[in-house]
Amino acid sequence: MFNELATSEYEHTVFIEASHISSVVSDPKNNQILQLSVFSAPGINFLMLSYDELKEIAPLTECLKPKYKERKVVISSQQVSLVPESLLNVVETEAYYGLNQKIMPQSQVLYCKMHVQQTAALFNVRNELMKLIRFGMPMVDVYHGSLLFIKAVESQGFENAANKLHIQVHASYVEILNLDQHIKFYNTFTFESDTEIVYYLLAAAEQLQISHACDVVLYGNAAHINELYLLLQKYVKSVQYGIKPKMYTYPLSFKQFGEHQFFNESAALLCV
């Protein structure tokens, strides 16, 4: 479906998180995801690379060469706090972020909105990564993946949403979301074992008073997600894998991986 001669009609979204960088080309006119490219390397944390190291990632620099109708960047990391959109007008974002999160050295606090749940995200990004974005993709809008995750889950219109905990598993942290018309719970937790993820999930379910009827929806690319699925079945009412947003069409190549994988990338067109 991808036509190299029509790039001026397409949108390009670059996703950056610790475990990988991905490039998504989409066609907003026809609600199509056209192309997904993923760059990863064992033992590399892409969020911690220097500007010079990031510039040396040849597949990344190549994907930035074409001129698209619009380009966006989505960063997924644990360094995020969600706030009401209205609060941004009355607080100094860095000071507010510092109340709940530790600000990394040589970094900056950014904020973004995504027209979802009247919620904004404050997030911390190292200056080295921002240099790549500002020099390689000038004037691009930068978003945090937490809002895209929430918006993509909201778009699914789940039944019995009050009893559902949505868990997106990243390389070293998880996002846990409960969304029933409004965000009732959202938080991120670092983990070293699947047992810790279960502990955080059960604590969230207890706080929400849904322990007796908790349904879990799993998303993520982690190699251990199948083992986590089996472990969770012992503690909650039901577990299911998430599915890609159904309002879009995808290339046949997307059948090479599970519906729950690259969930944010599959929702790139919601990033507005």
C-alpha positions as a Markdown table, in Angstrom:
| # | Residue | x | y | z |
|---|---|---|---|---|
| 1 | Met | 0.0 | 0.0 | 0.0 |
| 2 | Phe | 3.0 | 2.3 | 0.5 |
| 3 | Asn | 3.7 | 4.5 | -2.5 |
| 4 | Glu | 7.1 | 6.3 | -2.3 |
| 5 | Leu | 5.8 | 9.0 | -4.8 |
| 6 | Ala | 3.0 | 10.0 | -2.5 |
| 7 | Thr | 5.0 | 10.7 | 0.7 |
| 8 | Ser | 3.7 | 14.3 | 0.7 |
| 9 | Glu | 0.2 | 12.9 | 1.5 |
| 10 | Tyr | 1.4 | 10.7 | 4.3 |
| 11 | Glu | 2.2 | 11.2 | 8.0 |
| 12 | His | 5.4 | 9.9 | 9.6 |
| 13 | Thr | 5.6 | 9.0 | 13.3 |
| 14 | Val | 8.8 | 8.1 | 15.1 |
| 15 | Phe | 8.4 | 6.1 | 18.3 |
| 16 | Ile | 11.3 | 6.1 | 20.7 |
| 17 | Glu | 11.6 | 4.0 | 23.9 |
| 18 | Ala | 14.4 | 2.2 | 25.7 |
| 19 | Ser | 14.2 | -1.1 | 23.9 |
| 20 | His | 13.6 | 0.1 | 20.3 |
| 21 | Ile | 13.0 | 2.9 | 17.9 |
| 22 | Ser | 10.2 | 2.5 | 15.3 |
| 23 | Ser | 9.1 | 4.3 | 12.2 |
| 24 | Val | 5.4 | 4.4 | 11.1 |
| 25 | Val | 4.1 | 5.8 | 7.9 |
| 26 | Ser | 0.4 | 6.2 | 7.7 |
| 27 | Asp | -2.3 | 7.6 | 5.3 |
| 28 | Pro | -4.8 | 9.7 | 7.3 |
| 29 | Lys | -7.0 | 10.2 | 4.3 |
| 30 | Asn | -7.7 | 6.4 | 4.0 |
| 31 | Asn | -7.2 | 5.5 | 7.7 |
| 32 | Gln | -4.3 | 3.2 | 6.8 |
| 33 | Ile | -1.1 | 2.2 | 8.5 |
| 34 | Leu | 1.2 | 1.7 | 5.5 |
| 35 | Gln | 4.6 | 0.8 | 6.9 |
| 36 | Leu | 6.3 | -0.2 | 10.2 |
| 37 | Ser | 10.1 | -0.4 | 10.6 |
| 38 | Val | 11.7 | -1.3 | 14.0 |
| 39 | Phe | 15.3 | -0.7 | 15.0 |
| 40 | Ser | 16.7 | -2.5 | 18.1 |
| 41 | Ala | 20.0 | -3.7 | 19.5 |
| 42 | Pro | 20.6 | -6.1 | 22.4 |
| 43 | Gly | 21.6 | -4.3 | 25.6 |
| 44 | Ile | 21.1 | -0.8 | 24.1 |
| 45 | Asn | 18.9 | 1.8 | 25.9 |
| 46 | Phe | 18.0 | 4.2 | 23.1 |
| 47 | Leu | 16.8 | 6.8 | 25.6 |
| 48 | Met | 20.3 | 7.0 | 27.1 |
| 49 | Leu | 22.4 | 7.3 | 23.9 |
| 50 | Ser | 24.3 | 10.5 | 23.2 |
| 51 | Tyr | 23.4 | 12.8 | 20.3 |
| 52 | Asp | 26.4 | 11.5 | 18.3 |
| 53 | Glu | 25.4 | 7.9 | 19.0 |
| 54 | Leu | 21.9 | 8.5 | 17.9 |
| 55 | Lys | 23.1 | 10.1 | 14.7 |
| 56 | Glu | 25.0 | 7.0 | 13.8 |
| 57 | Ile | 21.9 | 4.8 | 13.7 |
| 58 | Ala | 21.8 | 4.5 | 9.9 |
| 59 | Pro | 18.2 | 3.2 | 9.6 |
| 60 | Leu | 16.9 | 6.0 | 11.7 |
| 61 | Thr | 18.7 | 8.7 | 9.7 |
| 62 | Glu | 17.4 | 7.1 | 6.4 |
| 63 | Cys | 13.8 | 7.1 | 7.6 |
| 64 | Leu | 14.1 | 10.9 | 8.3 |
| 65 | Lys | 15.1 | 11.8 | 4.8 |
| 66 | Pro | 11.7 | 11.7 | 3.0 |
| 67 | Lys | 9.5 | 14.7 | 3.2 |
| 68 | Tyr | 6.1 | 13.9 | 4.7 |
| 69 | Lys | 2.9 | 15.9 | 5.1 |
| 70 | Glu | 3.5 | 15.8 | 8.8 |
| 71 | Arg | 6.0 | 14.2 | 11.2 |
| 72 | Lys | 5.6 | 13.5 | 14.9 |
| 73 | Val | 7.7 | 11.9 | 17.7 |
| 74 | Val | 6.2 | 9.7 | 20.5 |
| 75 | Ile | 8.4 | 9.0 | 23.5 |
| 76 | Ser | 7.6 | 6.1 | 25.8 |
| 77 | Ser | 9.3 | 6.2 | 29.2 |
| 78 | Gln | 8.5 | 5.9 | 32.9 |
| 79 | Gln | 9.4 | 9.6 | 33.4 |
| 80 | Val | 5.9 | 10.9 | 33.1 |
| 81 | Ser | 3.1 | 12.5 | 35.2 |
| 82 | Leu | -0.4 | 13.0 | 34.0 |
| 83 | Val | -2.3 | 16.2 | 34.9 |
| 84 | Pro | -5.6 | 17.9 | 34.0 |
| 85 | Glu | -5.1 | 20.0 | 30.9 |
| 86 | Ser | -6.5 | 23.0 | 32.7 |
| 87 | Leu | -3.7 | 22.8 | 35.3 |
| 88 | Leu | -1.1 | 23.7 | 32.6 |
| 89 | Asn | -2.3 | 27.3 | 32.6 |
| 90 | Val | -1.6 | 27.9 | 36.3 |
| 91 | Val | 1.5 | 25.9 | 37.1 |
| 92 | Glu | 5.2 | 25.9 | 36.1 |
| 93 | Thr | 5.5 | 22.5 | 34.5 |
| 94 | Glu | 9.0 | 21.7 | 35.7 |
| 95 | Ala | 8.3 | 22.6 | 39.3 |
| 96 | Tyr | 5.1 | 20.5 | 39.3 |
| 97 | Tyr | 6.8 | 17.6 | 37.7 |
| 98 | Gly | 9.5 | 17.7 | 40.3 |
| 99 | Leu | 6.9 | 17.2 | 43.1 |
| 100 | Asn | 6.3 | 13.6 | 41.9 |
| 101 | Gln | 9.2 | 12.6 | 39.8 |
| 102 | Lys | 13.0 | 13.0 | 40.0 |
| 103 | Ile | 14.2 | 15.2 | 37.2 |
| 104 | Met | 17.2 | 13.7 | 35.3 |
| 105 | Pro | 20.4 | 15.7 | 35.0 |
| 106 | Gln | 20.9 | 17.5 | 31.7 |
| 107 | Ser | 17.3 | 17.1 | 30.7 |
| 108 | Gln | 14.2 | 19.1 | 30.1 |
| 109 | Val | 10.5 | 18.7 | 31.1 |
| 110 | Leu | 8.1 | 18.8 | 28.2 |
| 111 | Tyr | 4.3 | 18.7 | 28.1 |
| 112 | Cys | 1.8 | 17.5 | 25.5 |
| 113 | Lys | -1.9 | 17.1 | 24.9 |
| 114 | Met | -3.7 | 14.6 | 22.7 |
| 115 | His | -7.4 | 15.6 | 23.0 |
| 116 | Val | -8.1 | 12.6 | 25.3 |
| 117 | Gln | -9.8 | 12.7 | 28.7 |
| 118 | Gln | -8.9 | 16.4 | 29.3 |
| 119 | Thr | -5.5 | 15.1 | 30.3 |
| 120 | Ala | -2.0 | 16.3 | 29.6 |
| 121 | Ala | 1.4 | 14.6 | 30.1 |
| 122 | Leu | 4.4 | 16.1 | 31.7 |
| 123 | Phe | 7.5 | 14.1 | 30.8 |
| 124 | Asn | 11.3 | 14.3 | 31.2 |
| 125 | Val | 13.6 | 13.9 | 28.2 |
| 126 | Arg | 17.4 | 14.0 | 28.1 |
| 127 | Asn | 19.0 | 16.9 | 26.2 |
| 128 | Glu | 20.9 | 14.5 | 24.0 |
| 129 | Leu | 17.7 | 13.0 | 22.6 |
| 130 | Met | 16.1 | 16.4 | 22.2 |
| 131 | Lys | 19.1 | 17.6 | 20.2 |
| 132 | Leu | 18.4 | 14.8 | 17.7 |
| 133 | Ile | 14.8 | 15.7 | 17.5 |
| 134 | Arg | 15.3 | 19.4 | 17.1 |
| 135 | Phe | 18.2 | 19.2 | 14.7 |
| 136 | Gly | 16.9 | 16.2 | 12.7 |
| 137 | Met | 13.2 | 16.9 | 12.8 |
| 138 | Pro | 12.8 | 20.7 | 13.3 |
| 139 | Met | 9.4 | 22.0 | 14.4 |
| 140 | Val | 8.1 | 18.5 | 15.0 |
| 141 | Asp | 5.5 | 17.9 | 17.8 |
| 142 | Val | 6.7 | 15.6 | 20.6 |
| 143 | Tyr | 4.2 | 13.5 | 22.5 |
| 144 | His | 4.4 | 11.0 | 25.3 |
| 145 | Gly | 3.2 | 7.4 | 24.7 |
| 146 | Ser | 1.1 | 7.4 | 27.8 |
| 147 | Leu | -1.6 | 9.6 | 26.2 |
| 148 | Leu | -1.5 | 7.5 | 23.0 |
| 149 | Phe | -2.0 | 4.3 | 25.0 |
| 150 | Ile | -5.0 | 5.8 | 26.9 |
| 151 | Lys | -6.5 | 7.2 | 23.7 |
| 152 | Ala | -6.1 | 3.8 | 21.9 |
| 153 | Val | -7.7 | 1.9 | 24.8 |
| 154 | Glu | -10.5 | 4.4 | 24.9 |
| 155 | Ser | -11.2 | 4.0 | 21.2 |
| 156 | Gln | -11.9 | 0.3 | 21.7 |
| 157 | Gly | -15.1 | 0.9 | 23.7 |
| 158 | Phe | -14.6 | -2.0 | 26.0 |
| 159 | Glu | -17.7 | -3.5 | 27.7 |
| 160 | Asn | -17.5 | -3.8 | 31.5 |
| 161 | Ala | -14.7 | -1.3 | 31.4 |
| 162 | Ala | -14.9 | -0.6 | 35.1 |
| 163 | Asn | -13.5 | -4.1 | 35.8 |
| 164 | Lys | -10.7 | -4.0 | 33.3 |
| 165 | Leu | -7.0 | -3.3 | 34.0 |
| 166 | His | -5.0 | -2.6 | 30.9 |
| 167 | Ile | -1.3 | -3.4 | 31.2 |
| 168 | Gln | 1.3 | -2.4 | 28.7 |
| 169 | Val | 4.6 | -4.1 | 29.3 |
| 170 | His | 7.8 | -2.3 | 28.3 |
| 171 | Ala | 11.4 | -3.4 | 28.7 |
| 172 | Ser | 11.8 | -2.3 | 32.4 |
| 173 | Tyr | 8.4 | -0.8 | 33.4 |
| 174 | Val | 4.7 | -1.4 | 33.0 |
| 175 | Glu | 1.8 | 1.0 | 32.5 |
| 176 | Ile | -1.4 | 0.1 | 34.4 |
| 177 | Leu | -4.6 | 1.8 | 33.3 |
| 178 | Asn | -8.3 | 1.6 | 34.4 |
| 179 | Leu | -10.5 | 3.6 | 32.1 |
| 180 | Asp | -14.3 | 3.8 | 32.5 |
| 181 | Gln | -15.6 | 7.0 | 30.9 |
| 182 | His | -12.9 | 8.7 | 33.0 |
| 183 | Ile | -9.3 | 7.7 | 34.0 |
| 184 | Lys | -9.8 | 6.0 | 37.3 |
| 185 | Phe | -6.2 | 4.8 | 37.6 |
| 186 | Tyr | -3.0 | 5.3 | 35.7 |
| 187 | Asn | 0.5 | 4.7 | 36.9 |
| 188 | Thr | 3.9 | 3.3 | 35.9 |
| 189 | Phe | 6.0 | 0.8 | 37.8 |
| 190 | Thr | 9.5 | -0.5 | 37.3 |
| 191 | Phe | 9.9 | -4.3 | 37.6 |
| 192 | Glu | 12.6 | -7.0 | 37.6 |
| 193 | Ser | 10.2 | -10.0 | 37.6 |
| 194 | Asp | 6.7 | -11.0 | 36.5 |
| 195 | Thr | 5.9 | -11.5 | 40.2 |
| 196 | Glu | 6.4 | -7.7 | 40.8 |
| 197 | Ile | 4.0 | -6.9 | 37.9 |
| 198 | Val | 1.3 | -9.2 | 39.5 |
| 199 | Tyr | 1.9 | -7.4 | 42.9 |
| 200 | Tyr | 1.3 | -3.9 | 41.3 |
| 201 | Leu | -1.7 | -5.1 | 39.4 |
| 202 | Leu | -3.4 | -6.7 | 42.5 |
| 203 | Ala | -2.6 | -3.5 | 44.5 |
| 204 | Ala | -4.3 | -1.4 | 41.8 |
| 205 | Ala | -7.3 | -3.8 | 41.7 |
| 206 | Glu | -7.6 | -3.5 | 45.5 |
| 207 | Gln | -7.5 | 0.3 | 45.3 |
| 208 | Leu | -10.2 | 0.3 | 42.7 |
| 209 | Gln | -12.2 | -2.3 | 44.6 |
| 210 | Ile | -12.4 | -4.7 | 41.6 |
| 211 | Ser | -10.3 | -7.6 | 43.0 |
| 212 | His | -13.3 | -10.0 | 42.9 |
| 213 | Ala | -14.0 | -9.3 | 39.2 |
| 214 | Cys | -10.7 | -8.1 | 37.7 |
| 215 | Asp | -10.2 | -8.6 | 33.9 |
| 216 | Val | -6.7 | -8.0 | 32.5 |
| 217 | Val | -5.9 | -6.9 | 29.0 |
| 218 | Leu | -2.2 | -7.3 | 28.1 |
| 219 | Tyr | -0.2 | -5.3 | 25.6 |
| 220 | Gly | 3.5 | -5.2 | 24.8 |
| 221 | Asn | 6.5 | -6.7 | 23.0 |
| 222 | Ala | 8.4 | -8.3 | 25.9 |
| 223 | Ala | 9.6 | -11.8 | 25.3 |
| 224 | His | 8.2 | -12.9 | 28.7 |
| 225 | Ile | 4.6 | -11.7 | 28.1 |
| 226 | Asn | 3.3 | -15.2 | 27.5 |
| 227 | Glu | 4.7 | -16.3 | 30.8 |
| 228 | Leu | 3.1 | -13.3 | 32.5 |
| 229 | Tyr | -0.2 | -14.2 | 30.8 |
| 230 | Leu | -0.1 | -17.6 | 32.4 |
| 231 | Leu | 0.9 | -16.3 | 35.8 |
| 232 | Leu | -1.9 | -13.7 | 35.8 |
| 233 | Gln | -4.5 | -16.4 | 35.1 |
| 234 | Lys | -3.9 | -17.7 | 38.7 |
| 235 | Tyr | -4.8 | -14.4 | 40.3 |
| 236 | Val | -7.5 | -12.6 | 38.3 |
| 237 | Lys | -10.9 | -13.5 | 36.8 |
| 238 | Ser | -9.7 | -13.4 | 33.2 |
| 239 | Val | -6.7 | -12.4 | 31.0 |
| 240 | Gln | -6.8 | -11.5 | 27.3 |
| 241 | Tyr | -4.4 | -10.0 | 24.8 |
| 242 | Gly | -5.1 | -6.5 | 23.5 |
| 243 | Ile | -6.0 | -6.0 | 19.8 |
| 244 | Lys | -5.0 | -3.2 | 17.4 |
| 245 | Pro | -7.5 | -0.4 | 16.8 |
| 246 | Lys | -10.1 | -1.7 | 14.3 |
| 247 | Met | -10.9 | 1.6 | 12.7 |
| 248 | Tyr | -7.6 | 1.3 | 10.6 |
| 249 | Thr | -6.3 | -1.1 | 8.0 |
| 250 | Tyr | -2.8 | -2.5 | 8.2 |
| 251 | Pro | -0.3 | -4.2 | 5.9 |
| 252 | Leu | -0.3 | -7.9 | 5.6 |
| 253 | Ser | 3.1 | -7.9 | 7.2 |
| 254 | Phe | 1.4 | -7.0 | 10.5 |
| 255 | Lys | 0.3 | -10.6 | 10.7 |
| 256 | Gln | 3.9 | -11.5 | 11.6 |
| 257 | Phe | 3.4 | -10.4 | 15.1 |
| 258 | Gly | 0.6 | -10.5 | 17.7 |
| 259 | Glu | -2.3 | -8.1 | 17.9 |
| 260 | His | -1.0 | -6.9 | 21.3 |
| 261 | Gln | 2.5 | -6.1 | 20.0 |
| 262 | Phe | 3.5 | -2.6 | 18.8 |
| 263 | Phe | 0.1 | -1.4 | 20.2 |
| 264 | Asn | 1.1 | 2.3 | 20.2 |
| 265 | Glu | 2.6 | 2.1 | 16.7 |
| 266 | Ser | -0.7 | 0.6 | 15.5 |
| 267 | Ala | -2.5 | 3.6 | 16.9 |
| 268 | Ala | -0.2 | 6.2 | 15.3 |
| 269 | Leu | -3.1 | 8.0 | 13.5 |
| 270 | Leu | -4.7 | 8.7 | 16.9 |
| 271 | Cys | -1.7 | 10.9 | 17.8 |
| 272 | Val | -3.4 | 14.3 | 17.3 |
